Amino acid sequence: MVFSSSIFLFCFLPVLLLVYYLIKESYRNGLLLIASLAFYAWGEPKFVFVIILSILINYGFGLLLHLSKKKGNRASRFIMLMGVAANCGLLFYFKYFDFFLSSFNSISGFEIPLKNIILPIGISFFTFQGLSYVIDLYLNKVEVQKNLLKFALFKAFFPQLIAGPIVRYVDVHDQIDSRLTTVDDFAYGVRRFIMGLGKKVIIANTLGQVADNIFSLSADQNTSAIAWVGAICYTFQIYFDFSGYSDMAIGLARMFGFKFKENFDYPYVSKSVTEFWRRWHISLSSWFRDYLYIPLGGNRRGNVYFNLLIVFFVTGLWHGAAWNFVIWGLWHGLFLIVERILKNKGFDIRSLKIASWFYTTLIVIIGWVLFRASNLTQAINYLKVMFGFSNSTNAAFSVGYYLSPTVITTLVLAVIASIPISKYFKKTIGDFGDHSIFSMIIQNMYAIIILIISMMFLATSTYNPFIYFRF
């Protein structure tokens, strides 16, 4: 089930909200847990056991850590490491086993048969949730959760279950125990959900179809101009798809009294790759900073460049079990290292302003080609076409075929929505929390218009994928 599906919008969500606010507060966590597991089971019922197993693993290691610390013995570190290993082992089996086996076969010449393991939706996200809980518990950043129902809700809460943002226990444990949803909070949640829905179905879906069509072309059918259109369309598709989902998740959580942290901050205005990663998928980049980069030594111990390379190797691997994802991660890591070296020599790349933005955007777009391609070979062939190193011999269409008035309009809308122009409007008419009558009228009218247009798009199109469901 996806947030932009009819079954979710017109059945699951309204029924759940109605029941949630009719029953006693003491029953609400149980209702949300049942609904969350049902939400997950809708698409992959046989994989519910994976999320349940993850819940039990982390709950169990949490109790063991608590008992160990209470007795004052030295087993806590070992228990924490075993908890980390258990989480990583679960993720490795379902996501990476076949990848490493196929890589081993390629290197060694063996032909060990693959298991063809199906990837459970959202396993990368809920595994990282579990890891952060176990590690934070070991570091005394949180108290153990002894109530299995409450812990299961933290792990399985449906807004963030299958595509993030990565929610840490330290940020929501108080809200699980007690929360209050005001009318303003609920209204904000509705508006935020609608904004995310609009990003997804109006912009991401429209440009996604163009990107899919172009990336499906063979190298001899493609031209440099068409390839650039495909890359740019995908650049906007992945941003509005993923940030739209995050907006919907944050909005849904707010409707039920939870406040999630922001996950995107206009990444396409970045003037360096370093800045891009401060603005893109914030819950993931901050997770790697806190649980991998700093433990490796960060800026203070060891070789900072090696630490960055390891972090972005793992970042690429986290996104997908394929070499093009690994190269994508290393591609970004390489430029972070270059920028840090330049900064240490007294030169800040961002001082170039327009040139630095152009450089960053170019690096990001090339990276998205690596990310979008089916494999590394396709990515290399696509980039050759983009930069004129491979000439088309069998192009069936010109670039104008793909740039219809609808696509051009959507691209213009995507550019506008990618810059923080909304901050200007917030200063002019007030933020979502502003209670002025004028502000509320404008906000609600805007949300209603976006909702109506989104419903029209949903009614007239069957194209409705979520990119990050693969991860």
C-alpha positions in Angstrom: 0.0 0.0 0.0 1.3 3.4 -0.9 0.3 6.8 0.5 -0.9 8.0 -2.9 -3.1 4.9 -3.6 -6.9 5.1 -3.6 -7.2 2.4 -1.0 -5.0 4.4 1.4 -6.5 7.8 0.7 -10.2 6.9 0.8 -10.3 3.8 3.0 -7.3 3.1 5.3 -6.4 6.6 6.4 -9.9 8.0 7.1 -11.1 4.8 8.9 -8.0 4.7 11.0 -8.3 8.4 11.9 -11.9 8.0 12.8 -11.3 5.0 15.1 -8.2 6.5 16.5 -9.9 9.6 17.8 -13.0 7.7 19.0 -11.3 5.2 21.2 -9.7 5.8 24.6 -6.1 7.1 24.6 -4.9 4.0 26.3 -5.9 1.9 23.3 -4.4 4.1 20.6 -0.9 2.7 20.6 -2.3 -0.8 20.1 -4.5 0.4 17.3 -1.6 2.1 15.5 0.6 -1.0 15.9 -2.1 -3.3 14.4 -2.8 -0.8 11.6 0.9 -0.4 10.9 1.4 -4.2 10.6 -1.7 -4.4 8.4 -0.3 -1.6 6.2 3.0 -3.4 5.8 1.2 -6.7 5.1 -1.0 -5.3 2.4 1.9 -5.3 -0.1 4.0 -8.2 1.2 2.1 -10.3 3.8 4.8 -13.0 3.9 7.4 -10.5 5.0 5.6 -9.3 8.1 7.7 -11.9 9.9 10.8 -9.9 9.0 9.7 -6.7 10.7 8.4 -8.8 13.7 11.8 -10.6 13.9 13.6 -7.2 13.8 11.3 -5.9 16.6 12.1 -9.0 18.7 15.8 -8.9 18.1 16.2 -5.3 19.1 13.7 -5.5 22.0 15.6 -8.5 23.3 19.1 -7.0 23.0 17.7 -3.9 24.7 16.6 -5.8 27.7 20.0 -7.7 27.8 21.8 -4.4 27.7 19.7 -3.0 30.5 20.3 -6.0 32.7 24.0 -6.0 32.0 24.3 -2.3 32.9 22.1 -2.8 36.0 24.5 -5.5 37.3 27.5 -3.4 36.4 29.3 -6.1 34.5 31.5 -5.7 31.5 29.4 -7.6 29.1 27.5 -4.5 27.8 29.9 -3.8 25.0 29.7 -7.4 23.8 25.9 -7.4 23.9 25.8 -4.2 22.0 28.1 -5.6 19.3 26.0 -8.7 19.1 22.9 -6.6 18.6 24.6 -4.7 15.8 25.7 -8.0 14.3 22.2 -9.4 14.5 20.7 -6.4 12.7 23.4 -6.3 10.1 23.1 -10.0 9.6 19.3 -9.7 8.9 20.0 -6.9 6.4 22.8 -8.7 4.8 20.9 -11.9 4.2 17.8 -10.3 2.5 19.6 -7.4 0.7 23.2 -8.4 0.0 23.6 -12.2 0.0 22.9 -12.7 -3.7 25.0 -9.6 -4.6 28.1 -10.8 -2.8 27.6 -14.3 -4.1 27.3 -13.1 -7.7 30.4 -10.9 -7.2 32.3 -13.8 -5.7 31.3 -15.9 -8.7 32.5 -13.3 -11.1 35.9 -13.0 -9.4 36.5 -16.6 -8.7 34.9 -18.2 -11.7 32.7 -20.4 -9.6 29.0 -20.8 -10.5 27.4 -21.1 -7.0 23.6 -20.8 -7.6 21.9 -17.6 -6.3 19.0 -17.9 -3.8 17.1 -15.1 -5.6 16.0 -13.6 -2.3 13.2 -11.1 -2.5 14.0 -7.8 -0.8 11.4 -6.9 1.9 10.2 -3.3 1.5 11.8 -0.9 4.0 14.3 -3.3 5.5 17.1 -0.7 5.3 15.1 1.9 7.1 13.8 -0.3 10.0 17.2 -2.0 10.4 18.9 1.4 10.9 16.2 2.2 13.5 17.0 -0.9 15.4 20.8 -0.2 15.2 20.4 3.3 16.6 18.3 2.1 19.5 20.8 -0.6 20.5 23.8 1.8 20.2 22.0 4.7 21.9 21.0 2.4 24.8 24.6 1.3 25.2 25.8 4.9 25.2 23.2 5.8 27.8 21.4 8.2 25.5 18.0 6.6 26.1 16.3 4.4 28.7 15.3 0.9 27.8 11.8 0.3 26.6 10.4 -2.6 28.6 6.9 -2.4 27.0 7.0 -4.6 23.9 3.9 -3.0 22.4 5.4 0.5 22.7 8.7 -0.7 21.3 7.0 -2.4 18.4 5.1 0.8 17.6 8.4 2.7 17.4 9.7 0.1 14.9 6.6 -0.4 12.9 4.8 2.9 12.9 3.5 3.0 9.3 4.3 6.6 8.2 8.0 6.0 8.4 8.1 2.2 8.1 8.9 1.6 4.4 10.7 4.7 3.2 11.7 6.7 6.2 12.6 9.2 7.4 14.9 7.2 9.7 13.3 7.9 13.1 15.5 7.4 16.2 14.0 6.2 19.5 15.6 9.0 21.3 13.5 11.5 19.3 10.1 9.8 19.8 10.1 7.8 23.0 8.3 10.5 24.9 5.7 10.8 22.2 5.0 7.1 22.3 4.3 7.3 26.0 2.2 10.5 25.8 1.2 12.9 23.1 -1.4 15.6 22.5 -2.7 16.4 19.1 -4.2 19.9 18.8 -6.4 21.2 16.0 -3.5 23.2 14.7 -1.2 20.2 14.7 -3.8 18.1 12.9 -4.4 20.8 10.3 -0.7 21.2 9.8 -0.4 17.5 9.3 -3.2 17.5 6.6 -1.6 20.4 4.7 1.9 18.8 4.9 0.5 15.5 3.6 -1.2 17.3 0.7 2.0 19.1 -0.2 3.8 15.8 -0.3 1.1 14.2 -2.3 1.3 17.0 -4.8 5.1 16.7 -5.1 4.7 13.0 -5.8 1.8 12.8 -8.2 2.1 16.1 -10.0 5.8 16.5 -10.4 7.6 13.2 -9.7 5.2 11.0 -11.6 5.0 13.2 -14.7 8.8 13.5 -15.0 9.3 9.9 -13.9 7.5 8.6 -17.0 9.8 10.7 -19.2 12.9 9.5 -17.4 11.8 5.9 -17.6 11.2 6.1 -21.3 14.6 7.7 -22.0 16.6 5.4 -19.7 15.0 2.4 -21.4 16.6 3.5 -24.8 19.7 1.7 -26.0 22.8 3.8 -26.5 22.4 3.8 -30.3 18.8 5.1 -30.0 19.7 7.9 -27.7 21.2 11.4 -28.4 23.1 13.8 -26.1 20.1 16.2 -25.9 17.6 13.4 -25.1 20.0 11.9 -22.5 20.3 15.2 -20.7 16.5 15.6 -20.6 16.3 12.1 -19.1 18.9 12.8 -16.5 17.4 16.1 -15.5 13.9 14.6 -15.3 15.2 11.9 -13.1 17.1 14.4 -10.9 13.7 16.1 -10.2 11.8 12.8 -10.0 13.9 11.3 -7.3 13.8 14.5 -5.2 10.1 15.1 -5.4 9.3 11.4 -5.1 11.4 11.0 -1.9 10.9 14.4 -0.4 7.2 14.1 -1.2 7.0 10.8 0.6 8.9 12.3 3.6 6.4 15.2 3.6 3.5 12.8 3.6 5.1 10.8 6.4 5.8 13.9 8.5 2.2 15.0 7.9 0.7 11.7 8.8 2.7 11.4 11.9 1.5 14.9 13.0 -2.1 13.8 12.5 -1.5 11.1 15.1 0.4 13.4 17.5 4.0 12.5 16.5 6.6 15.1 15.4 9.2 13.9 13.0 12.3 15.8 12.1 12.8 17.3 8.6 14.4 15.1 6.0 15.1 17.6 3.2 16.1 21.2 3.0 16.2 22.3 -0.6 19.2 20.3 -1.6 19.3 21.5 -5.2 20.4 25.0 -4.1 23.6 23.6 -2.6 26.9 25.2 -3.6 29.0 22.3 -2.7 28.6 18.5 -2.5 29.3 18.8 1.2 26.3 21.2 1.5 24.2 18.9 -0.6 24.6 16.1 1.9 23.6 18.4 4.7 20.4 19.1 2.9 19.6 15.7 1.2 18.1 12.8 3.1 19.0 14.4 6.4 18.0 11.5 8.6 20.3 9.2 6.7 23.3 11.5 6.5 23.1 12.4 10.1 22.7 8.7 11.0 26.0 7.9 9.2 27.7 10.9 10.8 26.7 9.8 14.3 27.0 6.0 14.0 29.8 5.5 11.5 31.8 8.6 10.7 32.4 9.8 14.3 33.1 6.3 15.6 35.7 5.9 12.8 37.4 9.0 14.2 35.6 11.7 12.3 37.7 14.8 12.0 39.8 14.1 15.0 41.3 10.6 14.8 42.8 8.6 12.0 42.7 9.7 8.3 39.7 11.9 7.8 39.7 11.2 4.0 39.7 7.5 4.6 36.8 7.9 7.0 34.8 9.8 4.5 35.5 7.2 1.8 34.3 4.4 4.1 31.1 6.3 5.0 30.2 7.0 1.3 31.1 3.4 0.3 28.6 2.2 2.9 26.1 5.0 1.9 26.2 3.7 -1.7 25.9 0.1 -0.6 23.0 1.0 1.7 21.0 2.3 -1.2 21.3 -0.9 -3.3 23.1 -4.2 -3.8 24.7 -3.3 -7.1 28.1 -1.8 -8.1 26.5 1.3 -9.7 25.2 2.2 -6.2 28.7 1.7 -4.7 30.3 3.8 -7.4 27.6 6.5 -6.8 28.5 6.6 -3.2 32.2 6.8 -3.9 31.6 9.5 -6.5 30.1 11.7 -3.9 32.7 10.8 -1.4 35.5 11.7 -3.8 34.2 15.2 -4.2 33.6 15.7 -0.4 37.3 14.8 0.0 38.4 17.2 -2.7 36.3 20.0 -1.1 37.8 19.3 2.3 41.3 19.4 0.9 40.6 22.7 -0.7 39.0 24.0 2.5 42.1 23.0 4.5 44.2 25.0 2.0 42.1 28.0 2.7 39.8 27.8 -0.4 36.0 27.5 0.1 34.3 26.2 -3.1 31.1 28.0 -2.2 32.8 31.4 -2.6 32.5 30.9 -6.4 28.7 31.3 -6.0 27.0 30.6 -9.4 30.0 28.6 -10.6 30.0 26.5 -7.4 26.2 25.8 -7.8 26.7 24.8 -11.4 29.6 22.5 -10.4 27.6 20.9 -7.6 24.5 20.4 -9.8 26.6 18.8 -12.5 28.2 16.4 -10.0 24.7 15.5 -8.6 23.2 14.9 -12.0 26.0 12.6 -13.1 25.6 10.8 -9.8 21.9 10.3 -10.4 22.7 8.6 -13.8 24.8 6.1 -11.9 22.0 5.7 -9.4 19.2 5.3 -11.9 20.9 3.0 -14.4 20.1 -0.7 -14.2 23.8 -1.6 -13.9 27.2 0.0 -14.2 27.5 -0.8 -17.9 24.3 1.0 -18.7 25.4 4.0 -16.6 28.7 4.3 -18.4 27.0 4.0 -21.8 24.4 6.6 -20.8 27.1 9.0 -19.6 29.0 8.6 -22.9 25.9 9.6 -24.8 25.3 12.6 -22.5 28.8 14.0 -23.0 29.0 13.3 -26.7 31.4 10.3 -26.6 28.9 8.0 -28.3 26.9 9.0 -31.3 23.4 7.8 -32.1 22.9 5.6 -35.1 19.3 4.7 -34.7 17.5 7.5 -32.9 13.7 7.2 -33.5 12.7 10.5 -32.0 14.1 14.0 -31.5 14.3 15.7 -28.1 11.1 17.6 -28.9 9.2 14.4 -28.7 9.9 14.1 -25.0 9.5 17.8 -24.2 5.8 18.2 -24.5 4.0 21.3 -23.1 3.1 19.3 -20.0 6.6 18.1 -19.4 8.0 21.7 -19.9 5.5 23.1 -17.5 6.3 20.5 -15.0 10.0 21.1 -15.3 9.4 24.8 -14.7 7.3 24.0 -11.7 10.0 21.6 -10.4 12.6 24.3 -10.6 10.4 26.8 -8.7 9.6 24.2 -6.1 13.3 23.3 -5.7 14.2 26.7 -4.4 13.2 28.1 -1.0 10.7 30.6 -2.5 8.2 29.3 0.1 10.2 31.0 2.8 9.4 34.3 1.2 5.7 33.5 1.2 5.9 32.4 4.8 7.4 35.7 5.7 4.7 37.5 3.7 1.6 35.5 4.7 2.9 33.6 7.8 4.0 30.1 8.5 1.7 27.1 8.9 1.6 27.8 12.6 0.4 31.4 12.0 -3.2 31.9 13.2 -4.0 35.0 11.2 -7.2 34.7 9.3 -5.5 35.8 6.0 -2.7 33.3 6.4 -5.0 30.4 7.2 -7.3 31.2 4.2 -4.4 31.3 1.8 -2.8 28.1 3.2 -6.1 26.2 3.1 -7.0 27.4 -0.4 -3.6 26.4 -1.6 -3.8 23.0 0.0 -7.3 22.4 -1.5 -6.2 23.4 -5.0 -3.2 21.0 -4.7 -5.4 18.2 -3.4 -7.9 18.6 -6.3 -5.2 18.6 -8.9 -3.5 15.6 -7.3 -6.8 13.7 -7.3 -7.2 14.5 -11.0 -3.7 13.2 -11.7 -4.3 10.0 -9.8 -7.6 9.5 -11.6 -6.1 9.8 -15.0 -2.8 7.9 -14.5 -1.7 4.4 -13.6 1.9 5.4 -13.2 2.5 5.7 -9.4 5.8 4.1 -8.3 7.8 5.1 -5.2 11.5 5.0 -6.0 12.8 4.5 -2.4 10.7 1.4 -1.9 13.6 -0.5 -3.5 15.9 0.4 -0.6 
